[in-house]
Amino acid sequence: MEPLLLPEWKPVAGLYILATPIGNLADITLRALSVLQGAALIACEDTRVTGKLLKHYGIRARLQRLDDHASPEVRSRIVDEARQAAVVLVSDAGTPLISDPGYRLVREAREAGIDVVTIPGPCAAVSALAIAGLPSDRFLFAGFLPVKDKARREALEALADIAATLIFYETAPRLTKALLAIAEIWPTREVAVARELTKLHEECRSGTAAELAAHYEAHPPKGEIVLLIGPPGADEAPVLDTDALLRDALAGAGPGKAAGLVAKATGIDRAVLYARALELKGG
């Protein structure tokens, strides 16, 4: 691609936190391109990913890897350079620091008296909220859910009383387990799964967690995923300890019968309870 004719921008020393496209490379501002073109250094999660974006727009720049494993010395060198020149921080996609590296670098730059400037742009969490059809006046972004079942459940239960739409990032292989956990705790809440945002196969599907779990069990998802949970309703029942109920039922029955007994007592989808009963029995 031929280099764009960008607005003239005179590099000013400082650290620029710059959002990059989350999928479609056209989703970048002229200001962002101008800053990238004039930067003395671009700190990025993966030089290969950022390199593709820069090549697409005909921008040449010096790159420095900065991921979660970056040493204090690497951050110190970047901060020192930002005293004298324009240094840009990007992540692989979207707005830096939103479940991506960069918090420590920003903090150290501010403590050093360096100007930290935002160059706004795409953010997957906000983009998903905008199309999900869930209440958007109050929302809580909570990053990634824990991988282990017990920790995942505890993380969800800790957010049970928050009167806001909950937003999480999730991976495709873990999506069904996350939905099953949500179905156990909040069987009636509306849930949305936003996937492959801004890309060719963009999708936003809504329903109960059990309905979505069944869909994605039959149609394994791919790509980057944003998981949204609607706020509690006025008539929502208190959180039930379904694991305890299932363990009691499993003491005298097999997984199928135990799931049926708990489903009858709680109104929770039997298929969801059966899947969890099998996990408890196997554990």
Disulfide bonds with the S-S distance in Angstrom:
none
